[in-house]
Amino acid sequence: MSLRIAILAPLKRAITSKTTVSRNRVIVDLVEELIKRGHTVTIFGTGESRLPGVEFVSVCPKALTELPPAENEFYQHTSYLIIEIAELVKRQKYFDIVHNNMYPEYLPLMVPITIPLVTTVHSQMTSLTSHVFHMFPSAHLIAISRMAKKVAGISSMEVIHNSIDTEFFTPSTDHGEYLLAVGRMSKSKDANGNFLDPKGIGNAIAVAKQAGMPLKIVGNVEDPVFFETIVRPHLSDMIQFVGEISSEQKVTREQMHELFAHAKAFINPINWEEPFGLVMAEALSCGTPVVAFNCGAVSEIIDDGNVGFVVDRAKGIDGIVAALKQIDTIDRAACRKYAVANFSIKRMADEYEALYQRIVRAH
């Protein structure tokens, strides 16, 4: 059955085929596949968003990160979020189902949407967000990992893993000897004013130094002080930062593909309970093994000993370095095969399509 699907998109950045932002990338890949399958898709998003075959309802002229400064940015941002929801409510009779991918996810749960609404929770699940979602017991909620569902404590949550474009992220016939680390350099700090570094960029630098291996770092810099204190002092011929020092990711998908495909290993020594981690799947699709701390959903993405190594965080940097000494035991072809089997767009679209159909029929 062909469906008329409305997508509520985040407004922080545009939805385009070139996006590298995780939540937006998942939306793009899913929507493009749904279009191929004959469904009609309308995305509620920013004015400059574009995808072939997709109708867009513009709810703000530009991405929130591109808007002129406002005296009160919180009011500016939330105003556009409310406009997005209002535009959907006004048009809801034209759709069979709404797939909510907004940031934050729970706002549409509070409004009178009479057609089926499914909500994918892309953000980190905490006790507070779990408390909020428990306030909507009839909501169709989707977690992007079993770990996130467990933290939420909501038995009715579906689990649909994110996907990546395995036809775009393909292996190279050769690879270098460098390590690769990818992640935003967060502006968040602890009570003592120290950067929290959830993506573990500081850890990656320490790993490279201790292992004596070259490292390439990619990521957007939310706070320049992070870069100046944690990254720049260590830059050398062995440790390189790739791209512009910018609050937005400037490295293209094509460049990311090259970086993944030619790396000896992708390291992900994160410091937070990440609900998924697309970069690990992208590396594996390029045939590049992954070494990561056992935080968040890492153990759901990495088949330990087969496509990389999952390291107990208590072992710290030493544990990552020890795993890297065994990296040549990992078959790069096995990494590629595993990624295609588990993280293809087809697999994700199959699961969402089946969920949509089931909910529409039951409505």
N, C-alpha and C positions, 0 to 999 in steps of 0.2 A: 504494500500500500504506500503510495506516494504521499508524503506529508508536507504541510506548510509549517515551517519551523522558524520561530523567532529566536534570535540570539541576543542576549543582553551582554554586551562587551564592557570591559574596563575602559575608562576614559583617560587614563594616565598617558597612554601612547596610542598611536594610530594602528589600525588593523590593515596590514599590507602583506603581500607575498614575501617581502624582504625582511620582515621582522625577525629579530633574534631573541626577543623577550619571551620568557617561558610560557606564561599564561596566554599571551597573544599568539604565540607559535602553535600551541595546542589547538586554539580556536581555528586558526587558518587551516591547519592540516585536516582537522575534522570537517570543516565546512566545505573545503574543496572536494573531499571524498563524498560527502553527502550530495553535493551538486552532481557529481558523476553518476550517482545512483538514482538520479531523477527526482530528488526532493527539491522543494523551493525554499530558499533560505533568505531571510531578511535580518540584517545585523543593525542593532541600535548602537551607535558609536560616535566617533569624532568626525568632523567635517571632511578631513583629508583621507579618511579610510577608503580603500578601494580593493576589491577582489573581483575577478571575472565571473560573471554569471550571478552575482549577489546584489540584491537591492540593499541600500543603506538608508537608514533614517538618521540624519545628522542631529545630534542633541547639543553639541557645542562646536564652535567654529574650528577649533584646533585641539590637539592633545593638551591635557592639563599641564604637562611639562613645557609646552610651547606658548601658553597664554601669557600676555603681558602681566607684570607684577600687579598684585592687588593689595589694597590696604589690609584686607582680611582674607587670606588665601583659603582658610577653612570654609568660610561662607561661600566663596567662589566655587570651590570644588563640590561641596555638598549641594549647592544650588543646581549644578549641572547633573548631578546624580539623580536628584528629584525630578528634573525635567525628563531624564531618560526613562524613568519608571512611569511618569505621567504619559509620555508618548506611547509607551507600550499599552498601558491601560486603555487609552483612547482607541488603539488599533487592534486590540486583542481578538475581536471577533473574526479577523481575517486569518487567524492561525489555528493550527491543530494543537500545538504544544510550544512552550517557551523553555529554552535552555538558558539558565541564568549562570553567567560567568563573571558577574560584576565584582568590583573591588570597592567596598567590602561586599561579601556574598549575601549577608542576611537582610539587607534593606528591602528587596522585593518581597520577602516573606511577610511583610507587615501591611501590604496593600491589597485591595480587592481585585485580584486576578482570578477570573472565573474559569479559565481554561487550564489544563494541566501545566504545572511548572516543575521542572527539575533543576536542582542547584548543585553544581560541582564546587566543592570546597577546595580551592587551590592553595589557600594560605595555611600556615602552620596551625595545627589544632592545639589549643592550650585549654587549661581548665576554664578560663573565662569565655573563650569562643564556644566551647562545649556547652557551657551553661546557657549561652544565648540560643544555640541551636535546639537545646532541650525544650525551649519555650514554644517550639513549633512542631509538636509531635506528629502532625499529619503531613509535614513537608517531605517531598521526595529528595533526599540528600544523597550525594555521591562523594565518596572519599577517593582520593587518588592513590591510596596505599592502605594495606591492612593495618599498618601501624597507626595511621591517622584515624581509622575507624575505631581501633582499640582505645586510643586516647579519648575520642569523643564519647565512647560508652553508649553509642546508639545502635542497637542491634539491627534496626531496619535500614541502616545505611547500605547502599550498594558500594562495591569497590570496583572501579575501572581505572587501571593503570594508564598513565599518559603514554603517548607514542611519539616517535620521531620519524622523519622521512628516511627510511632505510635505502631508498633509491637515490637520494641525494648524498647521504653520508656513506660513502663507499670506501673500501680499502685502497691503499696505494701498493704498488709493486715493491716499494722500498720504504724504509723508515729510518729516522735518525736516532740519535742517542739521547735526545733531550726529554726531560719531563715536562708535562703541561699541567698548569693549574688555571682554572677559570672560575671567576666569581666576583660579585660586587664587593667593593670595599666600603662597608657599611659605616654610616655616621653614628650609629647607636653606641652608647657608652655605658659603663657600669657606674656605681655610686662614687667610685674614686676617680672618674673621668677617663678611664682607660677604654680604648675601643674594644668592643665585644668581638669583632672579627668573626661573625658566624660562618663565613665561607672558608675560614682557615688559611687565608693568604699568608699570614705570618708563619703559620705552621709549615706551609709549602716551602717557604724560603729556608726555614731551619732544616727541613728534610734534605733539600738540595745541597746545602752546605755540608751537612753531616755525611751524605752519601757521596759527595764529590761529583755530582752529576749536574749538567747544565739544565736550566729551568727557564721556560717561557711562561709569563703571566699575562692573562687577559682579563679585563673586567672594567666595569664603570666605577668611577671614583665619586662616591656620594659626598665625601668631605676631603678636600685637598690635604688637610692635616694628616689624615690617615696615610696617604701616599708619601708625604714628606717624612713621616716618622717611622713607618713600618716597611715601606718598600724602597724608596729612593736610596737610603744609606747602604743598601745591599746590592744595588745594580752594578753590573760588571759584564765582562765578556761571557761569564758563566750564567749570570742571572739577568734576564732581559724582560722588560715590560713591552708588550706589543700593542700598538695602537696609540690613540690620543688619550691624554689625561683629561677625562671629561665625565660629567655626571651621567651622560648617556653612553650606551655601548656604541662605539664607532666601528668596530671590526665587523666586516660583512660576513654573511653566511658562507660565501665562497672561501674567504680567508680562514674562517673557523674550520671548514672542511679540511683544508690543507694542513692546518695546525694539528688537528686530531689525527689525520691519516698518517702523518710523518713522525708522530711522537713515539718514543719507546714505551712510555706508560703515561696514563693520566692519573694524577694524584688528587685525592679529594679528602684532605684531613680536616673535615668540618668540625665546627664547635657548637652546632645546634641540631635540633631534632627536625631535620628537613623532611617535608612530607613526600617528596619524590626525588628529583634530581635529574633533569633531562640531560645534562652534560655527560653524565656517566653512560647513558644509553647511546648518546651520539658518538662518544669515543668507542664504545663496543662495536657499533655499526661500522666504524672505520677499521675494525680489526685491532684496536688498541686496548690492551688490558688495563684494568682499573685497580688502584690500591686506595682504600678509603677507610676511615674510622667507622666503627659500627654504631652510627648515630642515625636516628630517624629511620627512613625506609631503605637505607643502604643494603641491608641483608636481603631485601626483596628484589633488588635490582642486580646485585652482584652474586653470581653463583661461586661461592668461595672455593678457590683452588682450581676452578675450571676456566673462568674468564678474568680472574684477578684475585685479589685477597681482601678479605674483610678483617680489619685489625681492631682488637679490643682497645678502646680509647684509653684505658688505664695503662696500656703499654707505651702510650705517647709517641713521640717522634722516633724513638728507638724501634718501636714496632713497625712503623711504616718503612724505615730504612731496612730492617731485617727482611720485610716482605719484598722489597725491591731487589734484594740479592737473589731472589728466586724467580724474578719476572720472566726470565728466558725459558722457564718451564711451561709457561702459558702459551698455548697454540693460538696464534692470531686468527686463524681460520675458524677456530671454535668460538672466538669472541663474536665474529661476524655472524655466524650461524645462530648463535644464541640470541643476538639482538634482533635478527629478522624474525625469529620464531616468537619472541616475546613482546617486542616493542614496535611492530609495524603499524602504520596508519590503518591498514585494513582491519587488523585485530581490534583496535580501539573503536573504529567506526562500526564494526559488526556489533560490538557490545552496546554502544550508544543507540544504534538503530533498533536493536532488539528491545532495549529498555523503553525507547520512545513508543514503539508499537504496542508494547504491553500496557503501558500507562494510558495511552489514547483509547485502546479498546476497553479498558476498565472504567474509563471516565463516564 
